[in-house]
Amino acid sequence: MQRKTKQALALIAIVALFMQTLFGSLPAMATGNLSPLHITMTTNGQPYNEGDTATSPVEVQVTTTSGDSAGIEISQDARTTWQPFDDTQPLVITEEGKHELWFRLADVEERRIIKIGSQLVQPLRMTSAIIYVDQNKNGNGTSWANAFGNLQQALDEASDMAKPVQIWLAAGIYKPTERTTSNDPRTATFRMQNNVAIYGGFNGTESHLEARDWVNNKTILSGDIGIVGDNTDNVYHVLYHPNGLNLNTTAILDGVTITGGNANGSFSHRSGGGMLNENGSSPQLTNVIFDNNTANSYGGGMFNNGSSSPQLTDVTFDSNNANSYGGGMCNWSSSPTLTDVTFDSNNANVYGGGMYNWSSSPTLTDVTFASINANVSVGGMSNWSRSPTLTDVTFASINANVSVGGMSNWSRSPTLTDVTFDSNKANVYGGGM
């Protein structure tokens, strides 16, 4: 019996030696708690369960108990090739589909399966660095405790950093300090950047973007740089995006109120008191309020000029004024996209108390024009030379002292679906349209 046992063991040893010679050393698949690799996966700040379908980016953090963190490797092509894995920052998976990840340390390998669904709104390509801003602090922007004291410091820092970057603003009032003309303080303005997202609405303690509350934590970008309440010395534009900047939808502004812009200067400073977008700047705005901005010419709240077509979602234009066209917004050869936007109590002395469009075809969905006035013509929306598209839009309680209370169309045929005209008035022509 003992002889047979010894023969069997010898045979096993010979087979094992043959297999090692033929295939080389076989990696050990980690089981139980024996693995030196510790892999953590989260999505939206919550644990991600392997096999579930995530609708937000999944972050993967890998550490080791062996002390050999430099030896961690990753393969994303079924172990065909391996690269060093940086354990100092998470790997962020954003692309829709199924992802097979292999991690290796010495002869131990572990596999993880991640599934990303199709509901990602803005997938991130890499982890965003965060710059913190709190008007009550005077730090270096690396944390809430060491936050910058003003937004311009954060914008300067972001311009020198690898992108993307997020700027988190605690509740407070932030005023521009960077001048476009050194001897004119009213040219001070904020300027957005591509691949930089500015988020307001924090109380100064949050660790996750989703925890902010922009409704109760008011974050205000104010142009009132001089005597408080006197707009004659306010900045011309709270935000100004000049020719050549070419902002796209990676330039994000979210959760702030823009107020106190007074564009009553020379020709280049007579439009867009709240925001002026020039020649191809098309940022993305969400949860933004334009309140009490003015312009001598076009667009008290916002002026989009020369193929500048921003995307606006959940944005409100309230109590803005233009002496000429577009109390809330004026579009000149520009076609922005507006979703869930409200124009309330805006005024223009000539055309378009809410919106004026010249050679522009904006797309409006779930938009309301209410309590708007035009001292001459067209209280709600004035369209010249192009044809906007309106879906689920309401014009209510709008007044034009001469003609057309709700909407006017000059030599154009806009597309209207589920549009309501209610209680609008014009003293001469067309209370509704």
RAURPE-V752439 format. One record per helix or strand of 3 or more residues. SS is the DSSP state (H for helix, E for strand). FROM is the first residue (numbers start at 0). LEN is the number of residues. If there is no record, write none. Layout:
SS/FROM/LEN, SS/FROM/LEN
//
This chain:
H/1/22, E/36/7, E/57/7, H/68/3, E/72/3, E/90/3, E/96/9, E/107/9, E/128/5, H/150/9, E/164/6, E/171/4, H/184/3, E/195/7, H/208/3, E/218/4, H/230/3, E/238/3, E/251/8, H/266/3, E/274/4, E/283/8, E/301/4, E/310/8, E/328/4, E/336/8, E/354/4, E/362/8, E/380/4, E/388/8, E/406/4, E/414/8
//
